[in-house]
Amino acid sequence: MDLQSPQKKKMNKIIAVDIDDVIADLVTEWLRLYNSDYGDNLVPERITSWGAISSETKCGDKMYEYLNYPKLYSGVLPVEKSFWGINNLRMMGYRVVFATASWHSEKIKWVKDNKFMDNEDDLVITRDKSLVRSSFLIDDRPKNIRDFKDTGILFTKPWNKDFKWDNRCNNWDEVVSYFKKQRSIWD
């Protein structure tokens, strides 16, 4: 190797991706369990602000107890095209890691079983996602996006539609398109 002209090592950019309601459709299953127990018909579209779910239910704050249900993730489906989207980001050369605020063993099992993650080196568990060392964060929670130090991308859900944010993707097609444009800028 020539010490006068060191080879440049191309670093892959890291994208941190929230799990709940970005790749895992948690709210649909959460509401299904609640609706079954309380004879209600609450749908995600009625949850129009972060943290307001308990005010829409017949059980109030007891609604959050479902999040500790051991088999919660057994009925959770992937967000439409999320697996396709994650694979496309990886094929473009990005490293994808998963950032989540809660340690739920069934959640981690779900991510592995659905082939999003091979090993736990690509998993970050923290309530403060501004601590995650990545170039991008894709999340549905406005506070996480606002506090993130680099580029935050808000994944649109009914509870964040009123939050004003320029970098917003409505679905995984838009996420992939956004990162294709980013890649072309760096190449």
Secondary structure, DSSP 8 states (H G I E B T S, - for coil): --TTS--------EEEEESBTTTB-HHHHHHHHHHHHHT----GGG--STT-GGGGSSSGGGGGGGGG-TTGGGG--B-TTHHHHHHHHHHTT-EEEEEES---HHHHHHHHHTTS-SSGGGEEE-S-GGG---SEEEES-HHHHHH-SSEEEEE--GGGTTS--SSEESSHHHHHHHHHHHHHHH-
